Amino acid sequence: MFTPGDRTQLRDALVDAARSDERVTGAALTGSAALGAEDAWSDIDLAFAVDGDPEPVLADFTARMYREHAAVHHMDVVFERTVFRVFLLANTLQVDLAFWPAADFGATTPKFRLLFGTARDRPATPPPDARRLIDLAWLHALHARSSIERGRGWQAEYMIGRVREYALALACLRHGVPAVEGRGLDQLPAAVAGPFEATLVHDLSALERPFHTVVELLIGEIEHVDTGLAQRLAPLLREIS
């Protein structure tokens, strides 16, 4: 298991490597460290601006992670022209290194603190669209019902969970907390989050109650977004639950 000291030492080494690489024109802390909100479980998040083709820089940093820092495995997430290479180290530390074309390098969220170089002005990443969340929720509710009727307990549990996910995301939007990847859920008022505990499936032979509960909570969240839409959807959602 890694320690905060291990994390700091590795992050400093990676930033030093970036400073000494003439192909890297900028670097920034991202994630919780950018906000001074790290805890003992936080990972390393760094963003690098790359002048020219990022592939050779990506390859060199990848080789360094395996050669010098005990990387065990890695995966990529690609967003627009940026590659986020996520490493798993032998001490369980996660290291996220983002390689940006220099022309795109800049903050899209508040979790961005420039270490060196120049950051471009970029539009902020918008929150999820509430109508899209509603549409995904009712769609998964339909599949929850058909799964229950077909005796497919595990599939039904999955679908109920997705309805809960989208309803909670709507609640997060309403309360102005992060609405993606569950990041704002623990910031919701207890009176809002608490009722969702009853939507957790504890027994695959008892799916009806959590399904009915999550549908009612979803309807309540839809009402906060669009009363007319809630009035149209509520009878159908209640019929299937």
ZAVODO-827857 format. One record per residue (C-alpha): x, y, z; chain; residue in three letters. Coordinates in pm, 1 decimal, always signed. Each point is the difference from the previous one (the first is absolute). Layout:
<pts>
<<X, Y, Z>, 'A', 'ALA'>
...
</pts>
This chain:
<pts>
<<+0.0, +0.0, +0.0>, 'A', 'MET'>
<<+133.4, +344.3, -88.7>, 'A', 'PHE'>
<<+43.3, +285.2, +246.8>, 'A', 'THR'>
<<-60.9, +371.4, -58.5>, 'A', 'PRO'>
<<+377.6, +39.0, +4.7>, 'A', 'GLY'>
<<+36.6, -256.6, -279.5>, 'A', 'ASP'>
<<-258.7, +189.3, -201.1>, 'A', 'ARG'>
<<+168.1, +337.7, +46.6>, 'A', 'THR'>
<<+343.1, -138.0, -86.8>, 'A', 'GLN'>
<<-126.5, -159.6, -320.8>, 'A', 'LEU'>
<<-200.0, +304.2, -106.0>, 'A', 'ARG'>
<<+302.7, +224.7, +49.3>, 'A', 'ASP'>
<<+213.6, -239.7, -205.8>, 'A', 'ALA'>
<<-251.1, +1.9, -284.0>, 'A', 'LEU'>
<<-24.9, +379.2, -0.1>, 'A', 'VAL'>
<<+381.3, +24.3, -3.2>, 'A', 'ASP'>
<<+11.3, -240.5, -294.6>, 'A', 'ALA'>
<<-252.0, +215.9, -183.0>, 'A', 'ALA'>
<<+197.8, +318.8, +68.5>, 'A', 'ARG'>
<<+315.7, -157.1, -141.3>, 'A', 'SER'>
<<-176.1, -122.2, -316.1>, 'A', 'ASP'>
<<+8.6, +272.2, -265.6>, 'A', 'GLU'>
<<-299.2, -156.8, -171.3>, 'A', 'ARG'>
<<-217.2, +71.3, +307.6>, 'A', 'VAL'>
<<-96.2, +367.2, +0.7>, 'A', 'THR'>
<<-225.6, +3.9, +304.6>, 'A', 'GLY'>
<<-125.0, -199.9, +295.3>, 'A', 'ALA'>
<<-287.0, +27.3, +244.0>, 'A', 'ALA'>
<<-129.6, -171.0, +308.4>, 'A', 'LEU'>
<<-348.6, -132.8, -54.2>, 'A', 'THR'>
<<-236.6, -192.7, +224.6>, 'A', 'GLY'>
<<-29.1, +55.8, +373.5>, 'A', 'SER'>
<<+358.5, +126.1, +37.5>, 'A', 'ALA'>
<<-83.8, +301.3, -216.8>, 'A', 'ALA'>
<<-252.8, +106.7, +263.3>, 'A', 'LEU'>
<<+214.6, -87.8, +299.9>, 'A', 'GLY'>
<<-247.8, -273.7, +86.2>, 'A', 'ALA'>
<<+218.4, -311.1, -3.1>, 'A', 'GLU'>
<<-45.3, -269.2, +259.8>, 'A', 'ASP'>
<<+181.3, -325.5, +70.8>, 'A', 'ALA'>
<<-182.2, -175.4, -286.1>, 'A', 'TRP'>
<<+47.5, +257.4, -275.5>, 'A', 'SER'>
<<+178.5, -95.6, -319.0>, 'A', 'ASP'>
<<+239.8, +202.2, -216.0>, 'A', 'ILE'>
<<-152.7, +210.7, -277.3>, 'A', 'ASP'>
<<+227.9, +196.2, -232.3>, 'A', 'LEU'>
<<-58.9, +165.9, -334.9>, 'A', 'ALA'>
<<+282.5, +66.4, -247.0>, 'A', 'PHE'>
<<-2.8, +228.7, -304.3>, 'A', 'ALA'>
<<+194.0, -153.9, -286.6>, 'A', 'VAL'>
<<+145.4, +190.7, -293.2>, 'A', 'ASP'>
<<-28.3, -209.9, -314.3>, 'A', 'GLY'>
<<-86.4, -367.3, -18.2>, 'A', 'ASP'>
<<-94.3, -119.2, +352.3>, 'A', 'PRO'>
<<+60.1, -368.6, -76.9>, 'A', 'GLU'>
<<+378.5, -3.4, +61.4>, 'A', 'PRO'>
<<-46.3, +187.7, +329.9>, 'A', 'VAL'>
<<-276.3, -236.0, +101.2>, 'A', 'LEU'>
<<+221.9, -297.7, -81.5>, 'A', 'ALA'>
<<+295.0, +140.3, +195.3>, 'A', 'ASP'>
<<-204.6, +74.9, +312.3>, 'A', 'PHE'>
<<-160.5, -342.4, -22.4>, 'A', 'THR'>
<<+339.3, -168.9, -14.7>, 'A', 'ALA'>
<<+112.8, +208.2, +299.3>, 'A', 'ARG'>
<<-303.4, -103.1, +203.6>, 'A', 'MET'>
<<+77.9, -368.9, -53.1>, 'A', 'TYR'>
<<+376.7, +31.7, +27.2>, 'A', 'ARG'>
<<+28.0, +231.0, +300.3>, 'A', 'GLU'>
<<-333.2, +11.9, +179.5>, 'A', 'HIS'>
<<-127.8, -360.0, +12.7>, 'A', 'ALA'>
<<-296.1, +35.4, -233.3>, 'A', 'ALA'>
<<-187.6, -328.0, -31.7>, 'A', 'VAL'>
<<-258.4, +90.6, -262.5>, 'A', 'HIS'>
<<-152.1, +299.0, -177.3>, 'A', 'HIS'>
<<-305.5, +100.0, -198.0>, 'A', 'MET'>
<<-91.4, +295.7, -221.8>, 'A', 'ASP'>
<<-296.3, +235.4, -0.8>, 'A', 'VAL'>
<<-16.9, +229.1, -303.6>, 'A', 'VAL'>
<<-185.5, +331.1, +7.0>, 'A', 'PHE'>
<<+8.1, +208.1, -316.7>, 'A', 'GLU'>
<<+374.7, +10.7, -82.6>, 'A', 'ARG'>
<<+119.2, -68.4, +354.3>, 'A', 'THR'>
<<+118.7, -339.6, +120.6>, 'A', 'VAL'>
<<-42.8, -73.8, +370.1>, 'A', 'PHE'>
<<+232.1, -289.6, +83.3>, 'A', 'ARG'>
<<-96.1, -156.7, +332.0>, 'A', 'VAL'>
<<+264.6, -210.3, +174.4>, 'A', 'PHE'>
<<-41.1, -251.3, +281.7>, 'A', 'LEU'>
<<+314.7, -29.6, +212.2>, 'A', 'LEU'>
<<+116.4, -293.5, +210.4>, 'A', 'ALA'>
<<-77.0, +198.8, +317.6>, 'A', 'ASN'>
<<-363.7, +49.4, -124.0>, 'A', 'THR'>
<<+51.5, +369.1, -81.9>, 'A', 'LEU'>
<<-189.8, +121.3, -306.2>, 'A', 'GLN'>
<<+186.9, +248.0, -220.7>, 'A', 'VAL'>
<<-194.7, +190.5, -267.6>, 'A', 'ASP'>
<<+219.4, +176.0, -256.6>, 'A', 'LEU'>
<<-179.6, +207.7, -261.1>, 'A', 'ALA'>
<<+186.7, +93.8, -317.8>, 'A', 'PHE'>
<<-155.5, +303.0, -165.2>, 'A', 'TRP'>
<<+88.8, +161.8, -333.0>, 'A', 'PRO'>
<<+144.3, +336.1, +105.3>, 'A', 'ALA'>
<<-275.8, +184.4, -188.1>, 'A', 'ALA'>
<<-266.6, -169.8, +215.2>, 'A', 'ASP'>
<<+173.1, +23.0, +337.0>, 'A', 'PHE'>
<<-215.2, +182.6, +256.0>, 'A', 'GLY'>
<<-252.8, -31.8, +278.0>, 'A', 'ALA'>
<<-341.4, -147.1, -76.4>, 'A', 'THR'>
<<-87.1, -44.6, +370.3>, 'A', 'THR'>
<<+109.9, +175.5, +321.9>, 'A', 'PRO'>
<<+232.2, -295.4, +66.4>, 'A', 'LYS'>
<<+291.1, +145.9, -195.7>, 'A', 'PHE'>
<<+302.5, +174.0, +151.1>, 'A', 'ARG'>
<<+274.3, +107.0, -238.3>, 'A', 'LEU'>
<<+352.8, -102.1, +101.7>, 'A', 'LEU'>
<<+189.5, +138.7, -298.2>, 'A', 'PHE'>
<<-67.5, +111.3, -354.8>, 'A', 'GLY'>
<<-304.8, +179.2, -135.4>, 'A', 'THR'>
<<-360.4, -116.2, +21.5>, 'A', 'ALA'>
<<-249.2, +82.6, -271.2>, 'A', 'ARG'>
<<-346.5, +136.2, +71.5>, 'A', 'ASP'>
<<-242.0, -287.3, -45.6>, 'A', 'ARG'>
<<-375.1, -30.0, +51.5>, 'A', 'PRO'>
<<-98.9, -176.2, +318.2>, 'A', 'ALA'>
<<-130.5, -354.1, -26.3>, 'A', 'THR'>
<<-378.8, +24.9, +32.3>, 'A', 'PRO'>
<<-189.1, -210.6, +254.2>, 'A', 'PRO'>
<<-217.5, -285.0, -127.2>, 'A', 'PRO'>
<<-319.0, +101.5, -174.6>, 'A', 'ASP'>
<<-299.7, -55.4, +226.7>, 'A', 'ALA'>
<<-232.9, -100.6, -283.5>, 'A', 'ARG'>
<<+250.6, -260.3, -116.2>, 'A', 'ARG'>
<<+18.4, -143.5, +352.3>, 'A', 'LEU'>
<<-379.4, -17.1, +15.2>, 'A', 'ILE'>
<<-17.9, -179.3, -332.6>, 'A', 'ASP'>
<<+260.9, -254.7, +102.9>, 'A', 'LEU'>
<<-180.9, -54.8, +328.7>, 'A', 'ALA'>
<<-341.9, -80.1, -147.8>, 'A', 'TRP'>
<<+162.7, -219.9, -264.2>, 'A', 'LEU'>
<<+178.6, -206.9, +265.2>, 'A', 'HIS'>
<<-318.7, -12.8, +205.2>, 'A', 'ALA'>
<<-175.1, -171.1, -291.9>, 'A', 'LEU'>
<<+278.8, -255.8, -17.8>, 'A', 'HIS'>
<<-12.7, -50.3, +376.0>, 'A', 'ALA'>
<<-366.8, -94.0, -28.4>, 'A', 'ARG'>
<<+53.9, -243.0, -289.1>, 'A', 'SER'>
<<+296.0, -157.9, +179.0>, 'A', 'SER'>
<<-207.7, -56.0, +314.6>, 'A', 'ILE'>
<<-284.5, -154.0, -198.1>, 'A', 'GLU'>
<<+241.1, -229.1, -185.4>, 'A', 'ARG'>
<<+150.2, -121.3, +325.9>, 'A', 'GLY'>
<<+340.5, +148.4, -79.8>, 'A', 'ARG'>
<<+94.1, +112.3, +346.6>, 'A', 'GLY'>
<<+354.3, +113.6, -65.1>, 'A', 'TRP'>
<<-99.2, +198.0, -307.9>, 'A', 'GLN'>
<<-284.5, +158.3, +193.3>, 'A', 'ALA'>
<<+236.1, +96.3, +281.1>, 'A', 'GLU'>
<<+229.5, +162.7, -254.7>, 'A', 'TYR'>
<<-283.5, +197.3, -158.4>, 'A', 'MET'>
<<-135.7, +116.9, +336.1>, 'A', 'ILE'>
<<+350.3, +117.7, +84.5>, 'A', 'GLY'>
<<+17.1, +204.3, -318.3>, 'A', 'ARG'>
<<-333.9, +166.9, +76.8>, 'A', 'VAL'>
<<+137.7, +85.9, +344.0>, 'A', 'ARG'>
<<+320.7, +134.1, -155.7>, 'A', 'GLU'>
<<-186.2, +238.9, -229.5>, 'A', 'TYR'>
<<-246.8, +111.8, +267.1>, 'A', 'ALA'>
<<+287.9, +76.6, +236.5>, 'A', 'LEU'>
<<+181.0, +189.3, -275.8>, 'A', 'ALA'>
<<-311.1, +214.8, -39.9>, 'A', 'LEU'>
<<+5.0, +64.0, +374.7>, 'A', 'ALA'>
<<+364.7, +102.5, -23.1>, 'A', 'CYS'>
<<-76.9, +245.5, -279.4>, 'A', 'LEU'>
<<-281.6, +145.9, +206.9>, 'A', 'ARG'>
<<+226.7, +54.1, +299.8>, 'A', 'HIS'>
<<+296.1, +133.7, -197.5>, 'A', 'GLY'>
<<+244.6, -280.9, +77.8>, 'A', 'VAL'>
<<+194.7, -213.6, -250.9>, 'A', 'PRO'>
<<-239.1, -224.3, -190.2>, 'A', 'ALA'>
<<+241.4, -243.9, -165.3>, 'A', 'VAL'>
<<+167.1, -316.1, +127.1>, 'A', 'GLU'>
<<-170.5, +28.3, +336.8>, 'A', 'GLY'>
<<+230.7, +283.7, +102.7>, 'A', 'ARG'>
<<-270.9, +215.2, +152.5>, 'A', 'GLY'>
<<-213.5, -267.6, +162.2>, 'A', 'LEU'>
<<+150.5, +32.9, +346.7>, 'A', 'ASP'>
<<-60.0, +376.1, -14.6>, 'A', 'GLN'>
<<-375.4, -38.9, -42.4>, 'A', 'LEU'>
<<-215.4, +88.0, +300.9>, 'A', 'PRO'>
<<-85.4, -305.8, +206.9>, 'A', 'ALA'>
<<-368.3, +64.2, -60.5>, 'A', 'ALA'>
<<+60.4, -36.5, -374.3>, 'A', 'VAL'>
<<+245.9, -289.4, -4.6>, 'A', 'ALA'>
<<-146.5, -197.6, +288.1>, 'A', 'GLY'>
<<-316.9, -121.9, -174.8>, 'A', 'PRO'>
<<+212.2, -154.3, -275.5>, 'A', 'PHE'>
<<+130.1, -259.4, +245.6>, 'A', 'GLU'>
<<-333.7, -175.1, -36.7>, 'A', 'ALA'>
<<+70.1, -42.6, -372.7>, 'A', 'THR'>
<<+297.3, -228.4, +64.2>, 'A', 'LEU'>
<<-66.3, -359.9, -97.7>, 'A', 'VAL'>
<<+83.7, -242.2, +280.1>, 'A', 'HIS'>
<<-185.2, -304.3, -129.5>, 'A', 'ASP'>
<<-55.6, -94.9, -364.6>, 'A', 'LEU'>
<<-331.9, -155.5, +96.2>, 'A', 'SER'>
<<-124.2, +333.3, +139.7>, 'A', 'ALA'>
<<+46.6, +251.5, -281.4>, 'A', 'LEU'>
<<-341.1, +164.3, -8.3>, 'A', 'GLU'>
<<+37.9, +225.9, +304.5>, 'A', 'ARG'>
<<+337.4, +155.1, -93.5>, 'A', 'PRO'>
<<-123.1, +42.1, -357.5>, 'A', 'PHE'>
<<-320.5, +174.9, +109.5>, 'A', 'HIS'>
<<+195.6, +222.2, +239.2>, 'A', 'THR'>
<<+254.6, +110.1, -255.6>, 'A', 'VAL'>
<<-275.1, +79.7, -249.9>, 'A', 'VAL'>
<<-174.2, +224.4, +252.7>, 'A', 'GLU'>
<<+326.7, +178.1, +77.4>, 'A', 'LEU'>
<<+67.8, +40.7, -371.9>, 'A', 'LEU'>
<<-342.8, +154.3, -52.4>, 'A', 'ILE'>
<<+75.0, +246.9, +278.4>, 'A', 'GLY'>
<<+324.3, +103.0, -166.9>, 'A', 'GLU'>
<<-167.7, +35.9, -340.2>, 'A', 'ILE'>
<<-254.1, +234.9, +157.5>, 'A', 'GLU'>
<<+283.6, +234.4, +96.4>, 'A', 'HIS'>
<<+117.6, +10.1, -362.8>, 'A', 'VAL'>
<<-323.0, +4.5, -201.0>, 'A', 'ASP'>
<<-338.5, -22.4, +168.6>, 'A', 'THR'>
<<-184.2, -67.8, -325.3>, 'A', 'GLY'>
<<+233.5, -284.7, -91.4>, 'A', 'LEU'>
<<-36.5, -145.9, +349.5>, 'A', 'ALA'>
<<-378.6, +5.2, -34.9>, 'A', 'GLN'>
<<+23.3, -186.5, -331.4>, 'A', 'ARG'>
<<+252.3, -257.7, +116.4>, 'A', 'LEU'>
<<-120.5, -65.5, +355.2>, 'A', 'ALA'>
<<-307.8, -212.2, -86.3>, 'A', 'PRO'>
<<+202.6, -220.1, -233.7>, 'A', 'LEU'>
<<+289.8, -38.3, +240.7>, 'A', 'LEU'>
<<-235.3, -87.1, +285.0>, 'A', 'ARG'>
<<-179.5, -251.8, -219.0>, 'A', 'GLU'>
<<+318.0, -192.9, -77.1>, 'A', 'ILE'>
<<+128.2, +11.3, +359.4>, 'A', 'SER'>
</pts>
